[in-house]
Amino acid sequence: MMKKLFAIACLLTFAAVAYADELAVGAKAPGFTLVDAKTGQNVSFKPGDGKLSVVVFTCNGCPYAKAFEPRIVELAKQYQAKGVAFYALNPNDEIKFPVETLGEMKTRSYPFPYLKDADSAIAHAYGARVTPHIFVVDKTGTVRYRGYVDDSAKPEERKTTGLTNALDDLLANREVANSNTRAFGCSIKFKS
């Protein structure tokens, strides 16, 4: 019994430490310049540029990332019309630039740049641990939300729309009611 309690305590401690490594709500977001898989061109994110922005850590192979991809695309289309910028960063998959299957990337109709975080440095700087993992950055460059897109990978089972709620609050000039949710998905494979 003591061994089980110790193992559970270790797991909870590990989870708390991993969760605490995320960039804190209220922290300044790191900027970046990465290559867009669709164009082969550099794209820069400059926090504090006066735009509300969403940084999405995702990848091509994760079933969770695949499940959330259509929702992220739709949210990007909806909120870009309101002036919100979206950036998708892939810290896991090997991608050659420009992408060999550029046609496939274009058929996905990403309305945002799809960037390769080749050495996982940006994922590490944000403390992203899974795909998908969301960070909303306000016009001053401050993180205002971190966590999940929704609370379920199955749209019919979702009860909370974390990203949508955060964007709606910020666009209405309100504090984000629930600024910190627990992202879930496939682990990011950090490069050494």
Secondary structure by P-SEA (a helix, b strand, c coil): caaaaaaaaaaaaaaaaaaaaccccccbbbbbbbbbccccbbbbbbcccccbbbbbbcccccaaaaaaaaaaaaaaaaaaaabbbbbbbbccccccccccaaaaaaaacccccccccccaaaaaaaccccccbbbbbcccccccccccccccccccccccaaaaaaaaaaaacccccccbbbbbcccccccc
